[in-house]
Amino acid sequence: MKTFLKEILTSILATVVFAVMLCGIFPLIIFGAGQLFFPRQANGSLIESSDRRVIGSESLGQNFAGAKYFHPRPSAAGANGYDAASSSGSNLGPTSQKLMDAVKQRVETYRAENGLAADALVPGDAVTASGSGLDPHISVKNAELQASRVAKERGLSLDVVKAEIAKATDGRSLGILGEPGANVLKLNIALDNAAAH
């Protein structure tokens, strides 16, 4: 009985110590380090307008539907997509007829929107959702295929639009991981600002 009580007290003490350390001290250290070394990222990488109004986060995709905007990847996050509270993929596999039909429809829509030939190759990221449904980037190829439409709708030269694509393109992570991608929100904001001037 004495050993049993000793084991119970040891277990309770260990639980309390680890709860304080892992649920209190460790999160405070991580929070403090984030605020000290990476304050912008730790606070959401928010993009603000000139009047300090939050427009969005450069880390989260959001929908742009107008012809004058670059369109993001499709999203399966939430009922209407791009819902940060419901981040997820579609969970449809490569043999899913529903997925194949959706991709086929997206390919046709993409070609029609961007004035492409009926047999033009379409980048995969233009017609498939990311795992989170909130990817803020599109491939450079995807952006280049949309550039003519955006330039025409905005009355800008194609060279100006391509220069903005280059400015909004983030390189590979750590210089070797992934592919370069154009941040859709930053790109559309830059074009809105260029049109305003």
TAKAMO-V485713 format. One record per residue. N is the residue number from 1. RES is the residue in one letter. SS is DSSP state (helix for helix, strand for strand, loop for the rest). PHI is phi in radians with two decimals (none if undefined). NEAR is the number of other ideal C-beta (glycine too) atoms within 10 Angstrom. Layout:
N & RES & SS & PHI & NEAR
N & RES & SS & PHI & NEAR
//
This chain:
1 & M & loop & none & 5
2 & K & helix & -1.10 & 6
3 & T & helix & -1.15 & 7
4 & F & helix & -1.06 & 8
5 & L & helix & -1.12 & 9
6 & K & helix & -1.09 & 10
7 & E & helix & -1.14 & 10
8 & I & helix & -1.11 & 10
9 & L & helix & -1.11 & 10
10 & T & helix & -1.09 & 10
11 & S & helix & -1.13 & 10
12 & I & helix & -1.14 & 10
13 & L & helix & -1.08 & 10
14 & A & helix & -1.08 & 10
15 & T & helix & -1.09 & 10
16 & V & helix & -1.13 & 10
17 & V & helix & -1.08 & 10
18 & F & helix & -1.19 & 11
19 & A & helix & -1.11 & 10
20 & V & helix & -1.12 & 11
21 & M & helix & -1.19 & 11
22 & L & helix & -1.53 & 10
23 & C & helix & -1.84 & 10
24 & G & helix & -2.22 & 10
25 & I & helix & -1.17 & 10
26 & F & helix & -1.05 & 12
27 & P & helix & -1.05 & 11
28 & L & helix & -1.15 & 10
29 & I & helix & -1.13 & 10
30 & I & helix & -1.12 & 11
31 & F & helix & -1.06 & 11
32 & G & helix & -1.10 & 11
33 & A & helix & -1.11 & 11
34 & G & helix & -1.09 & 13
35 & Q & helix & -1.17 & 11
36 & L & helix & -1.36 & 9
37 & F & helix & -1.72 & 9
38 & F & loop & -2.38 & 11
39 & P & helix & -1.08 & 9
40 & R & helix & -1.14 & 9
41 & Q & helix & -1.20 & 11
42 & A & helix & -1.14 & 15
43 & N & loop & -1.79 & 11
44 & G & loop & 1.78 & 13
45 & S & loop & 0.86 & 14
46 & L & strand & -1.29 & 13
47 & I & strand & -1.91 & 15
48 & E & strand & -2.00 & 10
49 & S & loop & -1.38 & 11
50 & S & loop & -1.09 & 7
51 & D & loop & -1.66 & 5
52 & R & loop & 1.18 & 6
53 & R & loop & -1.57 & 7
54 & V & strand & -1.25 & 10
55 & I & strand & -1.65 & 14
56 & G & strand & 3.00 & 19
57 & S & strand & -2.00 & 17
58 & E & loop & -1.26 & 20
59 & S & loop & -1.71 & 17
60 & L & loop & -2.18 & 19
61 & G & loop & -1.25 & 27
62 & Q & loop & -2.52 & 18
63 & N & loop & -1.42 & 13
64 & F & loop & -2.27 & 16
65 & A & loop & -1.91 & 7
66 & G & loop & -1.12 & 9
67 & A & loop & -1.12 & 14
68 & K & loop & -1.44 & 17
69 & Y & loop & -1.92 & 20
70 & F & loop & -1.24 & 23
71 & H & loop & -1.68 & 23
72 & P & loop & -1.41 & 28
73 & R & loop & -1.12 & 26
74 & P & loop & -1.05 & 22
75 & S & loop & -2.30 & 24
76 & A & loop & -1.90 & 23
77 & A & loop & -1.43 & 23
78 & G & loop & 1.47 & 15
79 & A & loop & -1.09 & 7
80 & N & loop & -1.94 & 9
81 & G & loop & 1.40 & 18
82 & Y & loop & 1.05 & 20
83 & D & loop & -1.64 & 16
84 & A & helix & -1.10 & 15
85 & A & helix & -1.37 & 6
86 & S & helix & -2.23 & 15
87 & S & loop & -1.00 & 17
88 & S & loop & -3.04 & 15
89 & G & loop & -1.57 & 14
90 & S & loop & -1.43 & 17
91 & N & loop & 1.09 & 9
92 & L & loop & -1.57 & 16
93 & G & loop & -1.52 & 8
94 & P & loop & -1.13 & 6
95 & T & loop & -1.70 & 7
96 & S & loop & -1.27 & 13
97 & Q & helix & -1.14 & 8
98 & K & helix & -1.07 & 10
99 & L & helix & -1.15 & 16
100 & M & helix & -1.07 & 12
101 & D & helix & -1.15 & 10
102 & A & helix & -1.11 & 18
103 & V & helix & -1.13 & 18
104 & K & helix & -1.04 & 11
105 & Q & helix & -1.14 & 11
106 & R & helix & -1.13 & 16
107 & V & helix & -1.09 & 17
108 & E & helix & -1.08 & 13
109 & T & helix & -1.11 & 14
110 & Y & helix & -1.07 & 20
111 & R & helix & -1.09 & 18
112 & A & helix & -1.15 & 10
113 & E & helix & -1.06 & 14
114 & N & loop & -1.80 & 19
115 & G & loop & 1.09 & 11
116 & L & loop & -1.64 & 16
117 & A & loop & -1.13 & 7
118 & A & loop & -1.10 & 8
119 & D & loop & -1.93 & 6
120 & A & loop & -1.17 & 12
121 & L & loop & -1.24 & 11
122 & V & loop & -2.03 & 19
123 & P & loop & -1.04 & 17
124 & G & helix & -1.01 & 12
125 & D & helix & -1.25 & 19
126 & A & helix & -1.42 & 25
127 & V & loop & -2.24 & 19
128 & T & loop & -2.21 & 17
129 & A & loop & -1.38 & 24
130 & S & loop & -1.38 & 19
131 & G & loop & -1.07 & 12
132 & S & loop & -1.55 & 17
133 & G & loop & 1.36 & 23
134 & L & loop & -2.26 & 25
135 & D & loop & -1.11 & 20
136 & P & loop & -1.42 & 23
137 & H & strand & -1.91 & 27
138 & I & strand & -2.15 & 27
139 & S & strand & -1.15 & 18
140 & V & helix & -1.07 & 17
141 & K & helix & -1.07 & 16
142 & N & helix & -1.05 & 25
143 & A & helix & -1.10 & 27
144 & E & helix & -1.12 & 16
145 & L & helix & -1.24 & 22
146 & Q & helix & -1.52 & 24
147 & A & helix & -1.03 & 20
148 & S & helix & -1.08 & 15
149 & R & helix & -1.07 & 19
150 & V & helix & -1.13 & 24
151 & A & helix & -1.05 & 19
152 & K & helix & -1.11 & 14
153 & E & helix & -1.13 & 13
154 & R & helix & -1.62 & 17
155 & G & loop & 1.22 & 8
156 & L & loop & -1.90 & 18
157 & S & loop & -1.31 & 10
158 & L & helix & -1.07 & 13
159 & D & helix & -1.13 & 10
160 & V & helix & -1.13 & 15
161 & V & helix & -1.14 & 24
162 & K & helix & -1.15 & 15
163 & A & helix & -1.14 & 14
164 & E & helix & -1.20 & 25
165 & I & helix & -1.06 & 21
166 & A & helix & -1.07 & 12
167 & K & helix & -1.16 & 12
168 & A & loop & -1.56 & 24
169 & T & strand & -1.56 & 18
170 & D & strand & -1.65 & 14
171 & G & loop & -1.31 & 11
172 & R & loop & -1.14 & 11
173 & S & strand & -1.14 & 9
174 & L & loop & 0.97 & 7
175 & G & loop & 1.40 & 6
176 & I & loop & -2.34 & 7
177 & L & strand & -1.67 & 7
178 & G & loop & 1.28 & 11
179 & E & loop & -2.06 & 12
180 & P & loop & -1.05 & 12
181 & G & strand & -2.52 & 21
182 & A & strand & -1.56 & 24
183 & N & strand & -1.35 & 23
184 & V & helix & -1.12 & 27
185 & L & helix & -1.11 & 23
186 & K & helix & -1.08 & 19
187 & L & helix & -1.13 & 26
188 & N & helix & -1.18 & 23
189 & I & helix & -1.14 & 18
190 & A & helix & -1.08 & 17
191 & L & helix & -1.24 & 23
192 & D & helix & -1.07 & 14
193 & N & helix & -1.17 & 12
194 & A & helix & -1.13 & 14
195 & A & helix & -1.20 & 12
196 & A & helix & -1.19 & 7
197 & H & loop & -1.63 & 4
//
